[in-house]
Amino acid sequence: MVVVNDGWWSGDFAAEGAKMRCHAEGLASCEDESNERVKEARVAEAEFEGRLSAAFQSDPICSNVTLRGFGGRKHRISNPSTALEAGGAVADLEANGGYWLLIIDFVPESEKQSWSVTHE
């Protein structure tokens, strides 16, 4: 079984949340990707993704599950050795019975994360 973690989604979700909180506080340059809060949110998401990957790899219950990461063209994911490139690799998975897509609505300061999974 293959689970693909959509890091592109969770990274953008974290960054957009940081931008909204920045606007709520009346700070300038909220939309800028170089804004410290946005950068911190992306770093926190990447660190979370690394911990998630390590948990999958170390838990015997997940021994028959392969966790792959998808970061899209814009973002680097935390573990390039398990990364899927846009296009080819995803198409290969779809041709071989599909995969489970994990979507995490990542909020850096939250102890628990909202998520969903669908079969693609």
Secondary structure as the mmCIF struct_conf table of DSSP 4:
data_model
#
loop_
_struct_conf.conf_type_id
_struct_conf.id
_struct_conf.beg_label_comp_id
_struct_conf.beg_label_asym_id
_struct_conf.beg_label_seq_id
_struct_conf.end_label_comp_id
_struct_conf.end_label_asym_id
_struct_conf.end_label_seq_id
STRN STRN1 VAL A 2 ASP A 6
HELX_RH_AL_P HELX_RH_AL_P1 GLY A 7 ALA A 24
TURN_TY1_P TURN_TY1_P1 GLU A 25 GLY A 26
BEND BEND1 ALA A 28 ALA A 28
TURN_TY1_P TURN_TY1_P2 CYS A 30 GLU A 31
TURN_TY1_P TURN_TY1_P3 GLU A 33 SER A 34
BEND BEND2 ASN A 35 ASN A 35
HELX_RH_AL_P HELX_RH_AL_P2 GLU A 36 SER A 58
HELX_RH_3T_P HELX_RH_3T_P1 PRO A 60 CYS A 62
TURN_TY1_P TURN_TY1_P4 SER A 63 ASN A 64
STRN STRN2 THR A 66 PHE A 70
TURN_TY1_P TURN_TY1_P5 GLY A 72 LYS A 74
BEND BEND3 SER A 78 SER A 78
HELX_RH_3T_P HELX_RH_3T_P2 PRO A 80 THR A 82
STRN STRN3 ALA A 83 LEU A 84
HELX_LH_PP_P HELX_LH_PP_P1 GLU A 85 GLU A 85
TURN_TY1_P TURN_TY1_P6 ALA A 86 GLY A 87
HELX_RH_AL_P HELX_RH_AL_P3 GLY A 88 ALA A 95
TURN_TY1_P TURN_TY1_P7 ASN A 96 GLY A 97
STRN STRN4 TRP A 100 ASP A 105
TURN_TY1_P TURN_TY1_P8 PRO A 108 GLU A 109
BEND BEND4 GLU A 111 LYS A 112
STRN STRN5 SER A 114 HIS A 119
#
